[in-house]
């Protein structure tokens, strides 16, 4: 039982050292997510998937763990969008600071869109 505990302690230390915190979000369409994928590997635990992303440095700012198939997907997300009801969305963990920036951009784009609609 010491090996898993050691791995967990190392992962927490690594996340702290890298200064990265992740927030789970479901505002990513499957097509957008797939266009941002950097790496996929076999992994079974969320924390281990986070470590994969952290070790990739600037190439990765988000990850998704498919627990059913044990696939960890690391990605570099550069946009968020409003996911339509008929679209499939991905629940991924995104660096909290990156997510804040992407949400701000998303809100500004929506605001511009709404203004254009009002003028019509």
C-alpha positions in Angstrom: 0.0 0.0 0.0 3.0 2.3 0.3 3.6 2.6 -3.4 0.1 4.1 -4.2 0.5 6.5 -1.3 4.0 7.5 -2.4 2.7 8.1 -5.9 -0.2 10.2 -4.6 2.2 12.3 -2.3 4.6 12.8 -5.3 1.7 13.8 -7.6 0.4 16.4 -5.0 3.9 17.7 -4.6 4.4 18.0 -8.3 1.1 19.8 -8.8 2.0 22.2 -6.0 5.5 22.7 -7.4 4.1 23.4 -10.9 1.6 25.8 -9.4 -1.3 24.3 -11.4 -4.8 23.9 -10.1 -7.5 22.3 -12.3 -11.2 22.9 -12.5 -13.6 20.4 -14.0 -15.8 21.8 -16.8 -18.3 20.5 -19.3 -18.3 23.5 -21.7 -16.1 21.8 -24.4 -17.6 20.4 -27.5 -16.2 17.0 -28.5 -15.0 18.3 -31.9 -13.1 21.2 -30.2 -11.6 18.9 -27.7 -10.4 16.4 -30.3 -8.8 19.2 -32.3 -6.7 20.2 -29.2 -5.4 16.8 -28.2 -1.7 16.6 -27.6 -1.3 13.1 -26.2 -3.2 10.0 -25.2 -2.0 7.2 -22.9 -3.4 4.4 -20.9 -4.0 5.6 -17.3 -6.5 4.6 -14.6 -6.5 7.5 -12.1 -7.3 11.2 -12.4 -4.3 12.3 -10.4 -2.0 10.3 -12.6 -3.6 11.9 -15.6 -3.0 15.3 -14.1 0.7 14.4 -13.6 0.9 13.5 -17.3 -0.4 17.0 -18.2 1.9 18.7 -15.7 5.0 16.9 -17.1 4.1 18.1 -20.6 4.6 21.8 -19.4 3.1 24.4 -21.8 1.9 21.8 -24.3 -0.9 20.8 -21.9 -3.4 22.9 -20.0 -6.2 20.4 -19.7 -6.9 16.7 -19.5 -9.7 14.2 -19.6 -9.7 10.7 -18.1 -12.0 8.2 -19.8 -12.4 5.8 -16.8 -14.4 3.3 -18.8 -11.5 2.8 -21.3 -8.6 3.9 -19.0 -7.5 6.5 -21.5 -5.9 9.8 -20.3 -6.1 12.5 -22.9 -3.9 15.6 -22.5 -4.8 18.7 -24.5 -3.9 22.3 -25.0 -7.3 24.0 -25.0 -7.5 27.5 -26.6 -11.2 28.2 -26.6 -14.5 27.5 -24.9 -17.9 27.6 -26.6 -21.5 27.3 -25.9 -22.3 23.6 -26.4 -25.7 23.1 -28.1 -28.0 20.5 -26.7 -27.5 18.2 -29.7 -23.7 18.4 -29.5 -21.7 16.0 -27.4 -19.7 17.7 -24.7 -16.5 16.6 -22.9 -16.0 17.0 -19.2 -12.3 17.9 -18.8 -10.1 19.3 -16.1 -8.7 22.7 -17.2 -6.1 24.8 -15.5 -8.1 27.2 -13.3 -6.3 30.3 -14.5 -6.6 29.2 -18.1 -10.2 28.5 -17.6 -10.8 32.0 -16.2 -9.2 33.6 -19.2 -11.1 31.4 -21.7 -14.4 32.2 -19.9 -13.7 35.9 -20.1 -13.0 35.7 -23.8 -16.2 33.6 -24.2 -18.2 36.2 -22.3 -16.8 39.1 -24.5 -17.6 37.2 -27.7 -21.2 36.5 -26.5 -21.5 40.2 -25.6 -20.5 41.3 -29.1 -22.8 38.7 -30.6 -25.7 40.0 -28.5 -25.0 43.6 -29.5 -25.1 42.7 -33.2 -28.4 40.9 -32.7 -29.9 43.9 -30.9 -28.9 46.2 -33.9 -30.8 44.0 -36.3 
